[in-house]
Amino acid sequence: MAVLVHNQSADWTRELYEATFDRVIPDRTNPPAGLIAHFGAPRDAGGWQVIDVWESEDAFRRFLDGTVVPAATELGAPPFDTVVVELHNSLIPAAP
């Protein structure tokens, strides 16, 4: 079952997000197994948020625990909150 993942933290910055992203997905043409979509943006209240769609929660957790957390820890990043919910519906329009 596909899942929607929302990660956020008031203590993350754009620069920290970009440094982490560059480490965990250095080749944008070769995304991690199970990743369907990824979006990063500032939060209205300050900080940073990431919203992903994954094929399964297991695929997300493998990437989070095996790749993201070690890279973020190495960069001295603060923790972030994660919410995972089953995806009910999606629409990804075809490119023109």
VMD Tcl script that builds the backbone (N, CA, C; Angstrom):
set m [mol new atoms 288]
animate dup $m
set s [atomselect $m all]
$s set {name element resname resid chain x y z} {
  {N N MET 1 A 0.839 -1.181 0.000}
  {CA C MET 1 A 0.000 0.000 0.000}
  {C C MET 1 A 0.887 1.249 0.000}
  {N N ALA 2 A 0.634 2.164 -0.916}
  {CA C ALA 2 A 1.402 3.412 -0.983}
  {C C ALA 2 A 1.119 4.266 0.250}
  {N N VAL 3 A 2.128 5.033 0.657}
  {CA C VAL 3 A 2.000 5.896 1.830}
  {C C VAL 3 A 2.448 7.309 1.507}
  {N N LEU 4 A 1.830 8.247 2.209}
  {CA C LEU 4 A 2.225 9.649 2.188}
  {C C LEU 4 A 3.028 9.891 3.456}
  {N N VAL 5 A 4.201 10.482 3.310}
  {CA C VAL 5 A 5.089 10.715 4.450}
  {C C VAL 5 A 5.323 12.217 4.586}
  {N N HIS 6 A 5.119 12.738 5.789}
  {CA C HIS 6 A 5.352 14.153 6.056}
  {C C HIS 6 A 6.400 14.261 7.165}
  {N N ASN 7 A 7.571 14.774 6.801}
  {CA C ASN 7 A 8.648 15.031 7.759}
  {C C ASN 7 A 8.737 16.543 7.937}
  {N N GLN 8 A 8.914 16.981 9.191}
  {CA C GLN 8 A 9.041 18.417 9.406}
  {C C GLN 8 A 9.796 18.718 10.686}
  {N N SER 9 A 10.395 19.907 10.693}
  {CA C SER 9 A 11.095 20.378 11.882}
  {C C SER 9 A 11.244 21.893 11.808}
  {N N ALA 10 A 10.987 22.545 12.927}
  {CA C ALA 10 A 11.206 23.985 13.014}
  {C C ALA 10 A 12.697 24.306 13.030}
  {N N ASP 11 A 13.539 23.299 13.297}
  {CA C ASP 11 A 14.974 23.516 13.437}
  {C C ASP 11 A 15.776 23.222 12.171}
  {N N TRP 12 A 15.115 22.743 11.127}
  {CA C TRP 12 A 15.820 22.491 9.866}
  {C C TRP 12 A 15.767 23.741 8.995}
  {N N THR 13 A 16.804 23.916 8.181}
  {CA C THR 13 A 16.881 25.037 7.247}
  {C C THR 13 A 16.962 24.495 5.819}
  {N N ARG 14 A 16.795 25.386 4.879}
  {CA C ARG 14 A 16.943 25.005 3.472}
  {C C ARG 14 A 18.338 24.441 3.218}
  {N N GLU 15 A 19.334 25.074 3.792}
  {CA C GLU 15 A 20.717 24.646 3.579}
  {C C GLU 15 A 20.953 23.242 4.142}
  {N N LEU 16 A 20.420 22.970 5.317}
  {CA C LEU 16 A 20.577 21.648 5.921}
  {C C LEU 16 A 19.825 20.602 5.097}
  {N N TYR 17 A 18.618 20.934 4.667}
  {CA C TYR 17 A 17.857 20.030 3.800}
  {C C TYR 17 A 18.644 19.718 2.526}
  {N N GLU 18 A 19.167 20.747 1.863}
  {CA C GLU 18 A 19.897 20.537 0.611}
  {C C GLU 18 A 21.163 19.717 0.818}
  {N N ALA 19 A 21.880 19.962 1.904}
  {CA C ALA 19 A 23.089 19.181 2.194}
  {C C ALA 19 A 22.738 17.715 2.436}
  {N N THR 20 A 21.659 17.473 3.165}
  {CA C THR 20 A 21.222 16.100 3.421}
  {C C THR 20 A 20.758 15.446 2.126}
  {N N PHE 21 A 19.948 16.154 1.352}
  {CA C PHE 21 A 19.440 15.618 0.088}
  {C C PHE 21 A 20.586 15.242 -0.846}
  {N N ASP 22 A 21.600 16.109 -0.932}
  {CA C ASP 22 A 22.753 15.827 -1.795}
  {C C ASP 22 A 23.490 14.561 -1.368}
  {N N ARG 23 A 23.504 14.286 -0.078}
  {CA C ARG 23 A 24.176 13.074 0.413}
  {C C ARG 23 A 23.349 11.813 0.187}
  {N N VAL 24 A 22.037 11.914 0.376}
  {CA C VAL 24 A 21.222 10.698 0.333}
  {C C VAL 24 A 20.738 10.347 -1.076}
  {N N ILE 25 A 20.655 11.340 -1.958}
  {CA C ILE 25 A 20.279 11.075 -3.357}
  {C C ILE 25 A 21.229 11.880 -4.255}
  {N N PRO 26 A 22.489 11.451 -4.327}
  {CA C PRO 26 A 23.463 12.217 -5.111}
  {C C PRO 26 A 23.180 12.194 -6.610}
  {N N ASP 27 A 22.538 11.149 -7.082}
  {CA C ASP 27 A 22.202 11.017 -8.502}
  {C C ASP 27 A 20.684 11.087 -8.631}
  {N N ARG 28 A 20.173 12.241 -9.050}
  {CA C ARG 28 A 18.726 12.443 -9.125}
  {C C ARG 28 A 18.055 11.518 -10.142}
  {N N THR 29 A 18.835 10.944 -11.046}
  {CA C THR 29 A 18.272 10.005 -12.022}
  {C C THR 29 A 18.161 8.601 -11.457}
  {N N ASN 30 A 18.639 8.390 -10.233}
  {CA C ASN 30 A 18.612 7.072 -9.603}
  {C C ASN 30 A 18.034 7.191 -8.190}
  {N N PRO 31 A 16.728 7.448 -8.076}
  {CA C PRO 31 A 16.131 7.606 -6.745}
  {C C PRO 31 A 16.108 6.286 -5.987}
  {N N PRO 32 A 15.925 6.352 -4.675}
  {CA C PRO 32 A 15.884 5.129 -3.874}
  {C C PRO 32 A 14.700 4.245 -4.257}
  {N N ALA 33 A 14.886 2.958 -4.079}
  {CA C ALA 33 A 13.832 1.995 -4.390}
  {C C ALA 33 A 12.574 2.318 -3.597}
  {N N GLY 34 A 11.457 2.414 -4.295}
  {CA C GLY 34 A 10.181 2.638 -3.642}
  {C C GLY 34 A 9.718 4.078 -3.587}
  {N N LEU 35 A 10.586 5.031 -3.898}
  {CA C LEU 35 A 10.192 6.435 -3.870}
  {C C LEU 35 A 9.389 6.770 -5.126}
  {N N ILE 36 A 8.202 7.322 -4.928}
  {CA C ILE 36 A 7.342 7.713 -6.044}
  {C C ILE 36 A 7.459 9.210 -6.317}
  {N N ALA 37 A 7.452 10.022 -5.255}
  {CA C ALA 37 A 7.534 11.477 -5.411}
  {C C ALA 37 A 8.149 12.094 -4.163}
  {N N HIS 38 A 8.805 13.231 -4.338}
  {CA C HIS 38 A 9.472 13.922 -3.232}
  {C C HIS 38 A 9.291 15.423 -3.411}
  {N N PHE 39 A 8.949 16.099 -2.306}
  {CA C PHE 39 A 8.782 17.549 -2.311}
  {C C PHE 39 A 9.391 18.127 -1.044}
  {N N GLY 40 A 10.179 19.184 -1.158}
  {CA C GLY 40 A 10.735 19.876 -0.008}
  {C C GLY 40 A 10.345 21.344 -0.071}
  {N N ALA 41 A 9.978 21.923 1.089}
  {CA C ALA 41 A 9.527 23.314 1.112}
  {C C ALA 41 A 9.655 23.890 2.520}
  {N N PRO 42 A 9.763 25.218 2.604}
  {CA C PRO 42 A 9.751 25.839 3.939}
  {C C PRO 42 A 8.381 25.708 4.581}
  {N N ARG 43 A 8.379 25.718 5.898}
  {CA C ARG 43 A 7.122 25.730 6.664}
  {C C ARG 43 A 6.717 27.177 6.910}
  {N N ASP 44 A 5.426 27.442 6.968}
  {CA C ASP 44 A 4.945 28.790 7.266}
  {C C ASP 44 A 5.443 29.273 8.621}
  {N N ALA 45 A 5.543 28.355 9.580}
  {CA C ALA 45 A 5.949 28.707 10.941}
  {C C ALA 45 A 7.468 28.707 11.118}
  {N N GLY 46 A 8.214 28.545 10.031}
  {CA C GLY 46 A 9.669 28.466 10.108}
  {C C GLY 46 A 10.122 27.025 10.092}
  {N N GLY 47 A 11.327 26.805 9.655}
  {CA C GLY 47 A 11.849 25.457 9.536}
  {C C GLY 47 A 11.603 24.895 8.150}
  {N N TRP 48 A 11.598 23.577 8.051}
  {CA C TRP 48 A 11.516 22.925 6.753}
  {C C TRP 48 A 10.614 21.701 6.834}
  {N N GLN 49 A 10.030 21.331 5.689}
  {CA C GLN 49 A 9.198 20.133 5.619}
  {C C GLN 49 A 9.478 19.394 4.324}
  {N N VAL 50 A 9.273 18.080 4.395}
  {CA C VAL 50 A 9.419 17.209 3.237}
  {C C VAL 50 A 8.180 16.333 3.161}
  {N N ILE 51 A 7.600 16.258 1.985}
  {CA C ILE 51 A 6.456 15.383 1.757}
  {C C ILE 51 A 6.829 14.425 0.636}
  {N N ASP 52 A 6.719 13.138 0.937}
  {CA C ASP 52 A 7.057 12.086 -0.023}
  {C C ASP 52 A 5.867 11.166 -0.225}
  {N N VAL 53 A 5.886 10.476 -1.345}
  {CA C VAL 53 A 5.002 9.349 -1.572}
  {C C VAL 53 A 5.910 8.148 -1.831}
  {N N TRP 54 A 5.662 7.066 -1.092}
  {CA C TRP 54 A 6.452 5.844 -1.195}
  {C C TRP 54 A 5.544 4.674 -1.540}
  {N N GLU 55 A 6.101 3.677 -2.192}
  {CA C GLU 55 A 5.331 2.473 -2.528}
  {C C GLU 55 A 4.837 1.747 -1.287}
  {N N SER 56 A 5.602 1.838 -0.191}
  {CA C SER 56 A 5.221 1.180 1.062}
  {C C SER 56 A 5.927 1.854 2.231}
  {N N GLU 57 A 5.380 1.655 3.416}
  {CA C GLU 57 A 6.052 2.177 4.601}
  {C C GLU 57 A 7.377 1.458 4.826}
  {N N ASP 58 A 7.450 0.167 4.504}
  {CA C ASP 58 A 8.710 -0.565 4.655}
  {C C ASP 58 A 9.816 0.042 3.805}
  {N N ALA 59 A 9.504 0.389 2.558}
  {CA C ALA 59 A 10.508 1.002 1.674}
  {C C ALA 59 A 10.973 2.335 2.258}
  {N N PHE 60 A 10.034 3.133 2.752}
  {CA C PHE 60 A 10.392 4.400 3.369}
  {C C PHE 60 A 11.274 4.190 4.595}
  {N N ARG 61 A 10.881 3.285 5.484}
  {CA C ARG 61 A 11.640 3.059 6.726}
  {C C ARG 61 A 13.055 2.548 6.435}
  {N N ARG 62 A 13.204 1.693 5.426}
  {CA C ARG 62 A 14.553 1.224 5.058}
  {C C ARG 62 A 15.434 2.392 4.634}
  {N N PHE 63 A 14.886 3.272 3.803}
  {CA C PHE 63 A 15.657 4.430 3.343}
  {C C PHE 63 A 15.933 5.397 4.493}
  {N N LEU 64 A 14.924 5.646 5.314}
  {CA C LEU 64 A 15.092 6.553 6.451}
  {C C LEU 64 A 16.172 6.049 7.397}
  {N N ASP 65 A 16.025 4.808 7.860}
  {CA C ASP 65 A 16.946 4.258 8.858}
  {C C ASP 65 A 18.336 3.963 8.292}
  {N N GLY 66 A 18.385 3.504 7.040}
  {CA C GLY 66 A 19.665 3.096 6.467}
  {C C GLY 66 A 20.449 4.197 5.786}
  {N N THR 67 A 19.758 5.293 5.401}
  {CA C THR 67 A 20.433 6.326 4.619}
  {C C THR 67 A 20.246 7.726 5.193}
  {N N VAL 68 A 18.992 8.135 5.419}
  {CA C VAL 68 A 18.736 9.512 5.841}
  {C C VAL 68 A 19.254 9.790 7.243}
  {N N VAL 69 A 18.891 8.958 8.202}
  {CA C VAL 69 A 19.306 9.215 9.586}
  {C C VAL 69 A 20.822 9.231 9.722}
  {N N PRO 70 A 21.566 8.260 9.155}
  {CA C PRO 70 A 23.026 8.347 9.258}
  {C C PRO 70 A 23.601 9.622 8.624}
  {N N ALA 71 A 23.083 10.031 7.470}
  {CA C ALA 71 A 23.585 11.243 6.816}
  {C C ALA 71 A 23.253 12.480 7.637}
  {N N ALA 72 A 22.026 12.569 8.127}
  {CA C ALA 72 A 21.620 13.725 8.927}
  {C C ALA 72 A 22.420 13.797 10.226}
  {N N THR 73 A 22.652 12.649 10.839}
  {CA C THR 73 A 23.448 12.607 12.068}
  {C C THR 73 A 24.865 13.089 11.802}
  {N N GLU 74 A 25.434 12.639 10.702}
  {CA C GLU 74 A 26.791 13.055 10.330}
  {C C GLU 74 A 26.872 14.572 10.123}
  {N N LEU 75 A 25.800 15.169 9.624}
  {CA C LEU 75 A 25.762 16.613 9.411}
  {C C LEU 75 A 25.406 17.390 10.674}
  {N N GLY 76 A 25.085 16.682 11.763}
  {CA C GLY 76 A 24.717 17.344 13.005}
  {C C GLY 76 A 23.301 17.891 12.988}
  {N N ALA 77 A 22.441 17.307 12.173}
  {CA C ALA 77 A 21.067 17.787 12.035}
  {C C ALA 77 A 20.227 17.434 13.254}
  {N N PRO 78 A 19.308 18.319 13.613}
  {CA C PRO 78 A 18.389 18.002 14.712}
  {C C PRO 78 A 17.358 16.983 14.246}
  {N N PRO 79 A 16.672 16.335 15.180}
  {CA C PRO 79 A 15.632 15.377 14.794}
  {C C PRO 79 A 14.459 16.083 14.113}
  {N N PHE 80 A 13.642 15.293 13.446}
  {CA C PHE 80 A 12.445 15.820 12.801}
  {C C PHE 80 A 11.279 14.895 13.101}
  {N N ASP 81 A 10.082 15.443 13.001}
  {CA C ASP 81 A 8.861 14.668 13.229}
  {C C ASP 81 A 8.425 14.026 11.925}
  {N N THR 82 A 7.936 12.787 12.014}
  {CA C THR 82 A 7.487 12.051 10.842}
  {C C THR 82 A 6.084 11.525 11.069}
  {N N VAL 83 A 5.228 11.741 10.081}
  {CA C VAL 83 A 3.878 11.181 10.071}
  {C C VAL 83 A 3.745 10.387 8.784}
  {N N VAL 84 A 3.277 9.132 8.907}
  {CA C VAL 84 A 3.071 8.259 7.757}
  {C C VAL 84 A 1.604 7.840 7.741}
  {N N VAL 85 A 0.944 8.044 6.601}
  {CA C VAL 85 A -0.448 7.626 6.451}
  {C C VAL 85 A -0.613 6.888 5.127}
  {N N GLU 86 A -1.559 5.947 5.094}
  {CA C GLU 86 A -1.862 5.262 3.843}
  {C C GLU 86 A -2.424 6.266 2.855}
  {N N LEU 87 A -1.978 6.163 1.630}
  {CA C LEU 87 A -2.438 7.069 0.580}
  {C C LEU 87 A -3.769 6.571 0.037}
  {N N HIS 88 A -4.749 7.439 0.048}
  {CA C HIS 88 A -6.079 7.062 -0.450}
  {C C HIS 88 A -6.183 7.269 -1.955}
  {N N ASN 89 A -5.607 8.354 -2.462}
  {CA C ASN 89 A -5.778 8.688 -3.864}
  {C C ASN 89 A -4.583 9.503 -4.320}
  {N N SER 90 A -4.309 9.459 -5.608}
  {CA C SER 90 A -3.260 10.319 -6.169}
  {C C SER 90 A -3.584 10.581 -7.636}
  {N N LEU 91 A -3.034 11.653 -8.141}
  {CA C LEU 91 A -3.150 12.001 -9.548}
  {C C LEU 91 A -1.830 12.586 -9.969}
  {N N ILE 92 A -1.176 11.949 -10.896}
  {CA C ILE 92 A 0.081 12.441 -11.428}
  {C C ILE 92 A -0.123 12.613 -12.925}
  {N N PRO 93 A -0.422 13.857 -13.356}
  {CA C PRO 93 A -0.695 14.081 -14.773}
  {C C PRO 93 A 0.525 13.731 -15.628}
  {N N ALA 94 A 0.259 13.212 -16.800}
  {CA C ALA 94 A 1.328 12.900 -17.743}
  {C C ALA 94 A 1.941 14.214 -18.239}
  {N N ALA 95 A 3.225 14.186 -18.481}
  {CA C ALA 95 A 3.899 15.367 -19.027}
  {C C ALA 95 A 3.386 15.647 -20.433}
  {N N PRO 96 A 3.241 16.925 -20.781}
  {CA C PRO 96 A 2.721 17.253 -22.127}
  {C C PRO 96 A 3.681 16.847 -23.234}
}
mol reanalyze $m
mol bondsrecalc $m
mol representation Tube
mol addrep $m
